[in-house]
């Protein structure tokens, strides 16, 4: 009897222990095993509500319905693009600190436009193309990926994947992790000598499948019935730029577009939803082959989707093309989430989705609707400004360069004539404010002294880097964009450009909606807090304490 009783007691203790064990096994660990950052270039916040009923249940909807959704997330600087925003997301710092003021700026010493990641000393790994000559040398701050690698004694893995080199590199960081981007001439995924000397075997195997050639045989047609895109302008309207100014209506046959546009490589893939799908294919392969999230050290995967922004530039944010591309992106995100949860598990993975910037309405479409917004004739403005300064100070090329709403004055000429640079800045700025479409012309010297108090003072200040930004910032009126620019690329301080999504899902994340203002700069400090490591050195963002309770 005593033996039987002891046996029963032992069985009860064992059963209780197993129950306790199972209970603890379901409780998330102190830190996530895996972090996934999904960054969509040019995704407007209001698209989520607009196309909510068309999204599937396993992608964007799942993240928002089951996670923490911040409804008032903004980009706190001007000139937002894939370069400046990717760097800000990974560093937690504004361009004024990390130095990537935009994808391109004017280099006064070389007297040429400079790309934010171009590095002529870097070698292409995986191909002979110049597309591999990139590095993070222009990035002046370290990233959350750098911090993860350092804090784990180089055991944590950081992998960054994007169709384009700039976001892949600026999200990754400086310390050699794994940054990969697509090389359009070869159709391969490549990296640079900053990150590796050779491609891993799994990347070579992926490239051997020649997936790009497969997608180049595809046609892009609408996923849904035409009437479900009722909020979009007609497909055959004349306001769209289209592919190579020729192809503007569904279906889009990639092989024909490449042939008739004399395209010799896979460039068109990056301007189609298939570019996002190919990125997803590669990201999932990286997840599996690198064994991410499988040990005691936290790993980080960046997945940057860039095709949406390219399509928006060609067709405008209200087009059927953008709507359909968003639905296809939602399917790609659903596929990525499924693989993550099957391989690592929701409770072990912290996932967030955000965007680099929004987009403005196509000015031609605005005019058709009798809404404010036109094209700013910046070439005329620059020519007249040069004439104006020539009348006052004598003939000369007073304007050295113009790019991305910035004017670079000719410092050499001004010094030669022994003139006051500040006075000329002020005169030029006052002159520019008389042009249609100009809301403000801000002299850079005012930024050095902190004198800018306009409604957008902080945004301008956050964008200013003395060696890279221009001498005069132009802020256009709502709805205005530069002439001959793409249909929606405005780089403005207005909500249609600055309001972006930010939603978190997975590890210890509760289901909630938070309406207080936050910014893209808050992502990196929050990740540092979750991992109990130091934030990137230049980070100025705040920790989202209400994310994990």
MINU-476943 format. One record per residue (C-alpha): x, y, z. Coordinates in steps of 0.1 Angstrom, whole numbers. Last residue first. Layout:
MINU-476943
+-------+-------+-------+
|     x |     y |     z |
+-------+-------+-------+
|     X |     Y |     Z |
...
+-------+-------+-------+
This chain:
MINU-476943
+-------+-------+-------+
|     x |     y |     z |
+-------+-------+-------+
|    47 |   453 |  -208 |
|    63 |   454 |  -243 |
|    52 |   481 |  -267 |
|    43 |   507 |  -242 |
|    79 |   514 |  -234 |
|    86 |   526 |  -270 |
|   121 |   538 |  -263 |
|   128 |   573 |  -276 |
|   149 |   583 |  -307 |
|   181 |   603 |  -305 |
|   205 |   575 |  -315 |
|   241 |   586 |  -324 |
|   258 |   558 |  -304 |
|   236 |   530 |  -314 |
|   216 |   519 |  -283 |
|   234 |   499 |  -257 |
|   221 |   464 |  -250 |
|   192 |   450 |  -230 |
|   178 |   432 |  -260 |
|   143 |   448 |  -257 |
|   159 |   482 |  -249 |
|   182 |   480 |  -279 |
|   152 |   472 |  -301 |
|   134 |   502 |  -287 |
|   164 |   524 |  -293 |
|   165 |   512 |  -329 |
|   128 |   518 |  -336 |
|   123 |   552 |  -320 |
|   139 |   571 |  -349 |
|   111 |   562 |  -372 |
|    89 |   585 |  -351 |
|    62 |   584 |  -324 |
|    31 |   605 |  -318 |
|     4 |   589 |  -295 |
|   -24 |   568 |  -310 |
|   -15 |   533 |  -298 |
|   -36 |   504 |  -309 |
|   -33 |   471 |  -289 |
|   -28 |   434 |  -291 |
|     2 |   426 |  -270 |
|    38 |   421 |  -281 |
|    57 |   396 |  -259 |
|    74 |   381 |  -289 |
|    52 |   384 |  -320 |
|    41 |   416 |  -338 |
|    49 |   453 |  -341 |
|    33 |   479 |  -363 |
|    46 |   511 |  -378 |
|    29 |   528 |  -407 |
|    40 |   561 |  -422 |
|    29 |   597 |  -421 |
|    57 |   619 |  -434 |
|    49 |   623 |  -471 |
|    11 |   626 |  -471 |
|    15 |   644 |  -438 |
|    34 |   673 |  -452 |
|    71 |   681 |  -447 |
|    79 |   674 |  -484 |
|   102 |   650 |  -502 |
|    80 |   653 |  -534 |
|    83 |   621 |  -554 |
|    47 |   614 |  -567 |
|    46 |   614 |  -604 |
|    83 |   614 |  -611 |
|   103 |   646 |  -614 |
|   103 |   664 |  -647 |
|    92 |   695 |  -627 |
|    97 |   694 |  -590 |
|    68 |   686 |  -568 |
|    38 |   707 |  -555 |
|     9 |   692 |  -535 |
|    14 |   714 |  -505 |
|    37 |   744 |  -512 |
|    73 |   737 |  -517 |
|   101 |   738 |  -491 |
|   134 |   749 |  -506 |
|   166 |   745 |  -486 |
|   195 |   769 |  -494 |
|   232 |   763 |  -489 |
|   229 |   726 |  -499 |
|   233 |   695 |  -477 |
|   265 |   675 |  -477 |
|   293 |   691 |  -457 |
|   271 |   710 |  -433 |
|   246 |   682 |  -425 |
|   210 |   695 |  -422 |
|   181 |   671 |  -423 |
|   172 |   672 |  -386 |
|   173 |   710 |  -387 |
|   149 |   710 |  -416 |
|   124 |   688 |  -397 |
|   129 |   707 |  -365 |
|   122 |   740 |  -382 |
|    91 |   729 |  -401 |
|    65 |   753 |  -387 |
|    92 |   780 |  -391 |
|   115 |   788 |  -363 |
|   149 |   785 |  -381 |
|   174 |   805 |  -360 |
|   195 |   775 |  -348 |
|   228 |   792 |  -355 |
|   240 |   766 |  -380 |
|   205 |   763 |  -393 |
|   203 |   800 |  -401 |
|   235 |   796 |  -421 |
|   217 |   770 |  -443 |
|   194 |   797 |  -457 |
|   158 |   786 |  -458 |
|   135 |   792 |  -489 |
|    99 |   787 |  -477 |
|    66 |   780 |  -494 |
|    78 |   779 |  -530 |
|    51 |   768 |  -555 |
|    51 |   799 |  -576 |
|    83 |   818 |  -572 |
|    86 |   849 |  -550 |
|   102 |   829 |  -522 |
|   132 |   824 |  -544 |
|   143 |   861 |  -542 |
|   142 |   861 |  -504 |
|   164 |   830 |  -503 |
|   189 |   845 |  -528 |
|   192 |   876 |  -508 |
|   197 |   857 |  -476 |
|   223 |   834 |  -490 |
|   241 |   863 |  -506 |
|   243 |   881 |  -472 |
|   256 |   850 |  -455 |
|   283 |   844 |  -481 |
|   296 |   880 |  -476 |
|   316 |   889 |  -507 |
|   354 |   889 |  -513 |
|   349 |   886 |  -551 |
|   371 |   855 |  -551 |
|   353 |   841 |  -520 |
|   319 |   844 |  -537 |
|   333 |   827 |  -569 |
|   348 |   798 |  -549 |
|   316 |   793 |  -528 |
|   294 |   789 |  -559 |
|   261 |   784 |  -542 |
|   245 |   749 |  -537 |
|   207 |   750 |  -540 |
|   187 |   723 |  -524 |
|   152 |   709 |  -532 |
|   166 |   675 |  -542 |
|   195 |   687 |  -563 |
|   208 |   720 |  -576 |
|   244 |   729 |  -584 |
|   270 |   756 |  -587 |
|   247 |   786 |  -587 |
|   266 |   819 |  -590 |
|   280 |   811 |  -624 |
|   292 |   846 |  -631 |
|   284 |   881 |  -644 |
|   285 |   909 |  -618 |
|   274 |   913 |  -582 |
|   239 |   928 |  -584 |
|   229 |   919 |  -619 |
|   247 |   886 |  -618 |
|   228 |   877 |  -586 |
|   195 |   882 |  -604 |
|   206 |   863 |  -635 |
|   217 |   834 |  -613 |
|   183 |   835 |  -596 |
|   166 |   836 |  -629 |
|   184 |   804 |  -641 |
|   178 |   786 |  -608 |
|   140 |   794 |  -608 |
|   137 |   784 |  -645 |
|   154 |   751 |  -638 |
|   132 |   746 |  -607 |
|   100 |   748 |  -625 |
|    78 |   736 |  -596 |
|    51 |   713 |  -609 |
|    16 |   718 |  -596 |
|    -5 |   712 |  -565 |
|   -38 |   725 |  -551 |
|   -69 |   704 |  -560 |
|   -92 |   710 |  -591 |
|   -96 |   672 |  -595 |
|   -79 |   673 |  -629 |
|   -52 |   696 |  -614 |
|   -45 |   670 |  -586 |
|   -42 |   643 |  -612 |
|   -16 |   664 |  -631 |
|     1 |   671 |  -597 |
|     4 |   633 |  -590 |
|    -6 |   630 |  -554 |
|    22 |   630 |  -529 |
|    40 |   600 |  -514 |
|    48 |   583 |  -481 |
|    81 |   577 |  -465 |
|   106 |   550 |  -455 |
|    80 |   525 |  -443 |
|    73 |   502 |  -413 |
|    67 |   466 |  -403 |
|    79 |   450 |  -371 |
|    86 |   415 |  -361 |
|    98 |   401 |  -328 |
|   104 |   363 |  -330 |
|   105 |   337 |  -302 |
|    68 |   336 |  -294 |
|    59 |   336 |  -331 |
|    79 |   305 |  -339 |
|   113 |   297 |  -354 |
|   107 |   277 |  -386 |
|    69 |   276 |  -389 |
|    64 |   311 |  -376 |
|    91 |   325 |  -398 |
|    79 |   307 |  -429 |
|    43 |   318 |  -424 |
|    54 |   354 |  -419 |
|    74 |   354 |  -451 |
|    45 |   340 |  -471 |
|    21 |   366 |  -456 |
|    46 |   393 |  -464 |
|    47 |   382 |  -500 |
|     9 |   380 |  -502 |
|     7 |   416 |  -488 |
|    32 |   426 |  -515 |
|     8 |   412 |  -541 |
|   -20 |   433 |  -527 |
|     2 |   464 |  -526 |
|    12 |   458 |  -562 |
|   -24 |   457 |  -572 |
|   -32 |   490 |  -555 |
|     0 |   506 |  -570 |
|    -8 |   495 |  -605 |
|   -45 |   505 |  -602 |
|   -33 |   540 |  -596 |
|   -39 |   563 |  -566 |
|    -2 |   566 |  -556 |
|    10 |   577 |  -590 |
|    19 |   556 |  -620 |
|    56 |   558 |  -626 |
|    68 |   571 |  -592 |
|    43 |   548 |  -574 |
|    57 |   518 |  -592 |
|    92 |   526 |  -581 |
|    80 |   532 |  -545 |
|    62 |   498 |  -545 |
|    92 |   480 |  -558 |
|   115 |   487 |  -529 |
|   109 |   460 |  -503 |
|   136 |   459 |  -476 |
|   138 |   427 |  -455 |
|   162 |   431 |  -425 |
|   170 |   400 |  -406 |
|   184 |   401 |  -370 |
|   197 |   373 |  -349 |
|   195 |   370 |  -311 |
|   220 |   346 |  -295 |
|   208 |   314 |  -278 |
|   205 |   295 |  -310 |
|   181 |   289 |  -339 |
|   169 |   324 |  -347 |
|   186 |   324 |  -381 |
|   199 |   291 |  -395 |
|   218 |   309 |  -422 |
|   203 |   286 |  -449 |
|   167 |   288 |  -436 |
|   164 |   326 |  -431 |
|   186 |   333 |  -461 |
|   163 |   312 |  -483 |
|   133 |   331 |  -469 |
|   150 |   364 |  -477 |
|   158 |   353 |  -513 |
|   123 |   343 |  -521 |
|   109 |   374 |  -505 |
|   133 |   396 |  -526 |
|   121 |   377 |  -557 |
|    85 |   385 |  -547 |
|    93 |   422 |  -542 |
|   109 |   424 |  -576 |
|    80 |   405 |  -590 |
|    57 |   434 |  -580 |
|    73 |   454 |  -609 |
|    98 |   483 |  -611 |
|   127 |   463 |  -597 |
|   120 |   436 |  -623 |
|   123 |   462 |  -651 |
|   160 |   464 |  -645 |
|   166 |   427 |  -655 |
|   191 |   433 |  -683 |
|   194 |   445 |  -719 |
|   165 |   469 |  -721 |
|   159 |   481 |  -756 |
|   125 |   495 |  -745 |
|   108 |   472 |  -770 |
|   126 |   441 |  -758 |
|   124 |   448 |  -721 |
|    87 |   457 |  -723 |
|    80 |   427 |  -744 |
|    96 |   402 |  -720 |
|    79 |   418 |  -691 |
|    44 |   416 |  -705 |
|    23 |   441 |  -686 |
|   -15 |   434 |  -687 |
|   -26 |   461 |  -680 |
|   -21 |   496 |  -692 |
|     6 |   523 |  -692 |
|    35 |   510 |  -714 |
|    52 |   536 |  -735 |
|    68 |   564 |  -714 |
|    96 |   539 |  -705 |
|    72 |   521 |  -682 |
|    43 |   543 |  -673 |
|    42 |   581 |  -669 |
|     6 |   582 |  -659 |
|   -17 |   612 |  -665 |
|   -30 |   599 |  -699 |
|   -56 |   576 |  -684 |
|   -59 |   540 |  -696 |
|   -63 |   523 |  -662 |
|   -91 |   545 |  -652 |
|   -85 |   564 |  -619 |
|   -85 |   543 |  -587 |
|  -112 |   541 |  -561 |
|  -131 |   514 |  -580 |
|  -103 |   489 |  -579 |
|  -128 |   462 |  -570 |
|  -145 |   468 |  -604 |
|  -115 |   455 |  -623 |
|  -118 |   420 |  -608 |
|   -89 |   410 |  -587 |
|   -52 |   400 |  -592 |
|   -47 |   425 |  -621 |
|   -22 |   415 |  -647 |
|    16 |   413 |  -647 |
|    30 |   388 |  -672 |
|    58 |   365 |  -664 |
|    88 |   355 |  -685 |
|   111 |   379 |  -666 |
|   101 |   361 |  -634 |
|   118 |   329 |  -646 |
|   149 |   348 |  -658 |
|   152 |   364 |  -624 |
|   150 |   330 |  -607 |
|   183 |   318 |  -623 |
|   184 |   287 |  -602 |
|   222 |   291 |  -601 |
|   218 |   323 |  -582 |
|   202 |   304 |  -553 |
|   231 |   279 |  -553 |
|   256 |   307 |  -553 |
|   238 |   323 |  -524 |
|   238 |   289 |  -505 |
|   275 |   285 |  -511 |
|   283 |   317 |  -493 |
|   295 |   345 |  -516 |
|   332 |   353 |  -514 |
|   354 |   380 |  -498 |
|   326 |   392 |  -476 |
|   309 |   423 |  -461 |
|   330 |   453 |  -471 |
|   341 |   434 |  -502 |
|   306 |   439 |  -517 |
|   274 |   418 |  -520 |
|   256 |   400 |  -548 |
|   223 |   385 |  -557 |
|   224 |   375 |  -594 |
|   204 |   386 |  -625 |
|   237 |   394 |  -642 |
|   229 |   430 |  -655 |
|   204 |   437 |  -627 |
|   225 |   429 |  -597 |
|   202 |   423 |  -568 |
|   212 |   432 |  -532 |
|   228 |   414 |  -503 |
|   241 |   425 |  -469 |
|   256 |   399 |  -445 |
|   274 |   409 |  -414 |
|   307 |   427 |  -417 |
|   306 |   455 |  -392 |
|   295 |   488 |  -408 |
|   257 |   488 |  -410 |
|   229 |   464 |  -422 |
|   200 |   489 |  -427 |
|   223 |   513 |  -446 |
|   237 |   484 |  -468 |
|   205 |   468 |  -479 |
|   188 |   501 |  -482 |
|   214 |   515 |  -506 |
|   221 |   483 |  -526 |
|   186 |   478 |  -541 |
|   166 |   446 |  -543 |
|   169 |   444 |  -506 |
|   182 |   418 |  -481 |
|   200 |   425 |  -448 |
|   214 |   397 |  -426 |
|   227 |   402 |  -390 |
|   239 |   372 |  -372 |
|   248 |   373 |  -335 |
|   280 |   355 |  -325 |
|   303 |   385 |  -329 |
|   309 |   389 |  -292 |
|   271 |   391 |  -287 |
|   272 |   429 |  -278 |
|   293 |   437 |  -308 |
|   271 |   419 |  -334 |
|   239 |   432 |  -319 |
|   253 |   468 |  -317 |
|   264 |   467 |  -354 |
|   229 |   456 |  -363 |
|   214 |   484 |  -343 |
|   235 |   507 |  -364 |
|   266 |   528 |  -361 |
|   268 |   565 |  -372 |
|   286 |   584 |  -400 |
|   272 |   564 |  -429 |
|   294 |   574 |  -459 |
|   316 |   543 |  -455 |
|   286 |   519 |  -456 |
|   298 |   502 |  -487 |
|   291 |   499 |  -524 |
|   310 |   489 |  -556 |
|   288 |   458 |  -562 |
|   267 |   475 |  -589 |
|   299 |   482 |  -608 |
|   293 |   447 |  -622 |
|   318 |   419 |  -622 |
|   296 |   396 |  -602 |
|   293 |   377 |  -569 |
|   314 |   400 |  -547 |
|   318 |   435 |  -563 |
|   349 |   452 |  -549 |
|   349 |   484 |  -528 |
|   374 |   512 |  -536 |
|   349 |   530 |  -558 |
|   325 |   533 |  -529 |
|   289 |   543 |  -537 |
|   267 |   542 |  -506 |
|   251 |   576 |  -505 |
|   254 |   584 |  -542 |
|   274 |   615 |  -551 |
|   266 |   642 |  -576 |
|   298 |   659 |  -589 |
|   321 |   687 |  -581 |
|   347 |   664 |  -566 |
|   353 |   687 |  -536 |
|   317 |   701 |  -536 |
|   301 |   667 |  -535 |
|   264 |   672 |  -543 |
|   239 |   649 |  -527 |
|   222 |   616 |  -535 |
|   202 |   590 |  -516 |
|   193 |   616 |  -491 |
|   208 |   633 |  -460 |
|   228 |   602 |  -452 |
|   250 |   619 |  -426 |
|   242 |   599 |  -395 |
|   238 |   629 |  -372 |
|   220 |   655 |  -393 |
|   203 |   626 |  -411 |
|   183 |   618 |  -380 |
|   194 |   591 |  -355 |
|   179 |   558 |  -344 |
|   207 |   541 |  -363 |
|   188 |   514 |  -383 |
|   156 |   534 |  -389 |
|   175 |   566 |  -397 |
|   198 |   549 |  -422 |
|   168 |   533 |  -440 |
|   151 |   567 |  -439 |
|   180 |   587 |  -455 |
|   186 |   562 |  -482 |
|   152 |   549 |  -492 |
|   139 |   585 |  -493 |
|   131 |   613 |  -469 |
|   142 |   647 |  -481 |
|   130 |   664 |  -449 |
|   131 |   651 |  -413 |
|   109 |   636 |  -386 |
|    94 |   607 |  -405 |
|    61 |   601 |  -387 |
|    42 |   575 |  -368 |
|     7 |   583 |  -355 |
|   -12 |   550 |  -358 |
|    12 |   529 |  -338 |
|    -1 |   493 |  -341 |
|     7 |   467 |  -315 |
|     1 |   431 |  -327 |
|   -27 |   407 |  -335 |
|   -49 |   429 |  -357 |
|   -21 |   449 |  -372 |
|     4 |   421 |  -380 |
|   -24 |   398 |  -392 |
|   -39 |   425 |  -415 |
|    -5 |   431 |  -431 |
|    -2 |   394 |  -440 |
|   -22 |   363 |  -430 |
|   -58 |   376 |  -433 |
|   -56 |   387 |  -469 |
|   -58 |   424 |  -479 |
|   -88 |   436 |  -500 |
|  -109 |   448 |  -471 |
|   -80 |   469 |  -458 |
|   -72 |   486 |  -491 |
|   -80 |   522 |  -481 |
|   -72 |   516 |  -444 |
|   -37 |   504 |  -451 |
|   -32 |   528 |  -480 |
|   -36 |   556 |  -455 |
|    -1 |   550 |  -440 |
|    17 |   555 |  -473 |
|    43 |   529 |  -483 |
|    73 |   546 |  -501 |
|    99 |   519 |  -495 |
|    86 |   491 |  -474 |
|   107 |   481 |  -444 |
|   102 |   447 |  -428 |
|   125 |   443 |  -397 |
|   127 |   408 |  -384 |
|   141 |   400 |  -349 |
|   150 |   365 |  -338 |
|   157 |   348 |  -305 |
|   136 |   373 |  -287 |
|   148 |   384 |  -252 |
|   138 |   373 |  -217 |
|   123 |   342 |  -232 |
|    86 |   340 |  -242 |
|    64 |   318 |  -220 |
|    52 |   287 |  -238 |
|    81 |   265 |  -224 |
|    72 |   277 |  -189 |
|    38 |   262 |  -191 |
|    51 |   230 |  -206 |
|    76 |   227 |  -178 |
|    50 |   234 |  -152 |
|    27 |   207 |  -167 |
|    57 |   184 |  -168 |
|    65 |   191 |  -132 |
|    29 |   186 |  -121 |
|    28 |   153 |  -139 |
|    61 |   143 |  -122 |
|    48 |   153 |   -88 |
|    15 |   134 |   -94 |
|    34 |   103 |  -106 |
|    57 |   105 |   -75 |
|    26 |   107 |   -53 |
|    10 |    77 |   -71 |
|    42 |    57 |   -67 |
|    45 |    66 |   -31 |
|     9 |    55 |   -25 |
|    15 |    22 |   -43 |
|    46 |    15 |   -22 |
|    28 |    24 |     9 |
|     0 |     0 |     0 |
+-------+-------+-------+
